[in-house]
């Protein structure tokens, strides 16, 4: 099994209008799909070939409290920031200028060695990064650890380690592979014990 990439990342907004204006009109990501019903919407923006960013809109959803990219905080969290790669440093500088002209503060351009990056936030408080290649091939071509005390699993190398998890012994028969219409809310409600 080999992953092709990220199909989409799903985030939350309480204001789809402002979200569309930012992601489509300011950043230039095509609005490629949208659906909804009473009290619920989900819209998708094309990031690149085969990759999208989506937003669920629920009434009463509030923008996230601003958390600086990579800055430790306490409490339950599952997300730090999203990084988008652009094709050149000029493209990152141009995007930084556009964001700042529209009233969205940005960081300086930061040199991370194999890539350079600028950091900002969208109208929903989502921390975002825009990066481009720096010097060298980068971690995708030459994996490397720069950790004084890496966990044991990391010391096993960059490749997947077989035998660490129980394998599915009996494949699901084709007759049981059913695709159902609708959203996944029923599954998640059942899973959460509601």
Secondary structure, 3 states (H helix, E strand, C coil): CCCCCCCEEEEEECCHHHHHHHHHHHCCCCEEEEEEECCEEEEEEEEECCEEEEEEEECCCCCCCCCCCCCCCCCCCCCCCEEEECCCHHHHHHHHHHHHHCCCCCCCCEECCCEEEEEEECCCCCEEEEEEECCCCCCCCCCCCCCCCCCCCHHHCCCCCCCCCCCCCCCCCHHHCCCCCCCCHHHHHHHCCC
